[in-house]
Amino acid sequence: MTVGVDRRAMFIALVGAAVISFSPVFYVYSNTNPSTGAFFRMLYALPILGLLAYRIRKSDTRSSQARWMAFGAGLILAPDMISYHISMNFIGIGIATLIGNSQVILVTLVSWKLFGERPNPAILFSLPVVMLGLVLISGIADADPYGEDPMKGVLFGICTAIFYSAFLITFRACNRGLAPVSSVQFDATAGAALGMLILGILPLSSLSVEPIDFQLTWPGHGWLILLAVLSQVGGWLAVAYALPRLPAAHTSFAILLQPVLTLLWGFLLLNQDGHSTNQLFGMFLVLAAIASVTIYGSTSVDEVGVE
């Protein structure tokens, strides 16, 4: 790999991660409920991904089984995205994104069990650190913690990490032949849209899942279109293109940039501050654990911790 190619790939990866970091901000600006925001961000991305997949259809040599597996991975992504958006409402975009990105620890541990990919010992020490961090973030030790309901926010954040881990492992298994990213992403996005549609019309209000609002409002859906085009399509494709072309150290930095920037946007753009000292320390513990796993563990393009 030449220096020129390396620098170009790194630039693309950083731009992609930065664009994805704005996803929660666009969702908050849309002023839609979690089911509506999660569903339409996928639905609006489908035509663009479909066009890209059609243009390179001859280079997509996957079997029907692999394509259906990608679609199934998308179905798993549906409860992940809804949990993620609910968590943002309860505890803010920064913490919700940070907890969701702790999936890298779960993915590494499950890959150890399923694929024999023995992790670095540092990864095993990260799990209790994350658990302690989540307890502090939940506000259980504070009289007046930040967030509408920080305990629920942490619980939905954990659900996000679990479902996202399952999605990544399935997505990885369905694309071992390294098919064109846009084609695989189209199949997974279609599955996610269908899954969210089903979850969004079921009576799940007792689980804090509101029904999808199909009324197209402006500028709310303008923000969702922007989210779909820039983050769901552009950001993801940029990161997926660049990471296989980068050294491991550069890959780790690009992956970590996204949750860090989302935390920053929460403070600067949405005024989501006022966290207690315990919550801030918990955020630091979770971020440190994610950083150690990302840097010392094995990370591939299919294990990118971006939402």
N, C-alpha and C positions, 0 to 999 in steps of 0.2 A: 504494500500500500504506500503510495507516494504521500509526501507531506501535503501537497495540494489537495489531493482527494480526501485526506484525513481532516484537514481544516474545513473543507466544504461540507463533509458529512457531519462534523461537529456543529457547524453553524446551523445546518438543517435540523439537527436533533434539538438544539437549544431553542430555536424558533418554534418547533413543534411543541416542546414541553411548555414554553411560555404561553403559547396560544391555548393549549389545553387547560392551563391554570386559570384562565378566565371563565371556564365553563360554569362554575358555581355562581359567579358574578352575573353572567347573562341570565341564569335561571332565576336568581333573586330579582333582577330587574324585570323579568317577564311577569312577575306577580301572579303566577299560576300555582295550583296545588301540585304536590309531588307527582301524582299519577299523570296529570296533564303535561307537566314539563318533561318527565321521563319519556312519555309516549311520543310526543311530537318532536322531540329532538332526534329520535330515531326515524320517525316517519318522514321528516323533511330531509334527512340524509339519504334515504333510499334512492330517489331518482338519480342523484349525482353518482352514487356508488354503482347503481345499475348501469349507467352509461359507461363508466370507467370499466366495469367488468365486461360489458358487451364489446368494447373496443379491443380488449386483449383476450377475448374468449378462446382464441386458437392456442394460446400459450397456457391455458388452464387445463391440465391433463388429469385432474382429480377424478376419482371414481365417484359414482353416485352415493356410495356409502360415506365417503369422506365429506361430500357436500351436505348430506343430511346430518352428519355429525356436527358440522359447523353450524347448521341451522339449530340443532339441539343445544349447542353451546350458547347460542343467542337466547334460547328459552331460559337457560339458567341465568343469563345476564339480566333478565327482566326483574326478578325480585331483588337483585343486587342494586339496580338503578333506582328502583322505588324506595328501597331502604335508605340508600344514600341521600336521596332528595328529602326524605322525611327527617333523617338525622340532621341535615343542614338547617331545617326549620327549628329543630329543638335545641341545637347547640352551636350553630354558626358554621359557616362554610369552611373555615380553617381547620377546626378540630374534626369535623366530619370527614374532610379529605384526608387528614392525617391518620385517623383511625382506619379508614378504608384502605389506605396504603400499607397498613400493617399486614395485609394479605401476603406480602413477600415472605414473611416468616412462615405462614401456613403453607404456602406453595412449596417452599424449600423443604419443610418437614414431610409433607405428603409425597413430594418427589423422591425423597429418601426412601420412603416406605414402598412406593409403587415402582420406581425406576432404578432403585439402588444408587441414587446420586447422593453419596455421603456428604453431608454439609460440613462446613468449617465449625469447630467447637464453639466459636463465638456466637453462632446462630442459636445454639441450645441455651446459652446464657441470656439471649435477648428476650425469650418468651416471658420469664418472670418479670423482667424489667418493663415490658409492655403492659403486663397485667397490673403492676403497681401503678404505672402511669395512667391506665384507664380508671382505676379506682379513684385517683386524685382528680382526674378530669370530671368524673361523675358528680363531684361536689358533695360527696357523702360526708366529707370532713369540714364542710364550710356552712356557715349560717346563711349566707346569701351568695351562692355561686352564680356565675354567669350562665345565661341560657334560659330559654322558656321552660325547659324541663331537661336539665343536663343528664339525669339518669336515663331517661328514655333516649336521649340523643346518643349516649354511649352504647346502649343496647342495640339500637338500630345501626349504629356504626359497626358494631361487632358482626351483626347479620350481614352488613355490606361486605366486610372482609371475608366472611365465610363463603358467601355466594360468589364473590369475585374470584376467590381461590379456586372454587369448583369450575367456574367459567374458564379461567386461564389454563387449568390442567386439561380440560376437555378440548379447548381451542388448540392447545399445543399438540394433543394427540391426533387431531383431525388434520393437522397441517405439517406432518413430519416430512412431506415431500417438498416443502417450501414453495407452495403454489403462489401465484400473484396475490399480493396482500389485498388489493382492492376487491378481488373476487371472493376471497375468504371472508373479508369484512362485510361484503354485501350479504352473503348468506347468513352470517351471524347477526347482522343488524336486522334482517328480515325476521329472524327468529325472535329477537328481542322485542321488536315492534308487536308481533303477534302475542307474545307472552304478556307484555304490558297491557295490550288491549283486553286480554282475558282478565287479568288481575284488576284492571281499571273499571270493569263493569260488574265485578262480583261485589256482593254486599260484605265488605271487609272493614266497615267503619270502626268496629270494635278493636281492630288492630292498627288504628290510625291511618288506614289507607282510604283516602277519599276517592270517589269516582272521577273518571275523566270528564272534563268539561269540554264538549265538542264545539262550543260556540267560539268562533274565531274572533278574538279581540285584538285591537291595535292600541298601543304599540307592543302589547304582550307577546303576540306571536311573531312580531318582527324580531324581538330578542331571541326567540326560540329558533327562528330561521338562521339568525346570525350564529347562534350556538351550534346548530347542525352543520352549517357550511364551514365555519372556521375551525371549530374544535372537533366535532364528531367525524368530519371528513378530512379537512386539511391538516389539523394537528396530529391526528392518529396516523395518517398516511406518511407524514413527514418523519415522525418518530420511528415508525415501522421500517421505513426505507433506510434511515441513517444508522440505527443501532447495530445491525449486523456488520456494518462497515467501519465500526469504531473499536479501538482497544477497550479492554474491560474497564480500566480506570476512567476513561472518558464516558463510557456507557453509564457507569455508576453516577457520575456527576449530573448527566443529563436527566436521569430518572429522578434524582433527589430534587432537582430544580423545581419540578411541578408542585409538589405539596408545600414547599417553602414559599413559593410565590403566591399560592392560594392563601396561605396564612397571612402574607403581607397584604394582599388585596382586601382581605376581610377587615384588617385594621384601617387601611388607607381609604378604600372606596366605599365600604359599607358601615364604617364606624363600629365594627364589632369588637369593642374593647371592654374593659371592665372586668377581665378575668381575675379570679382570686390568685393569690400567691401559690396555693396548692395546685390550682389548675394549670398555671403557667409552668410549674415544675413538672407536672404530669405530661404536658405537651413536650417539654424538653426531653423527658425520658423516652417517650414514644418515638420522637424524631431521632434521638441518638440510637435507639434500638434498630429502627428502620435503616439508618445510615450504616450501622455495623453489618447488618445482613446484606445490604445492597453492595457494599464495598468488598466484603470478605466472602460472600456466598457467590455461587454461580448464577449469573443473570443472563437471560437470552431475550430476544425480541418478544417472545410469547409470554414473558413474565414481567412485562412492563407494568409498573404500579401506577397507572394513570387512569383517571376517571373522566 
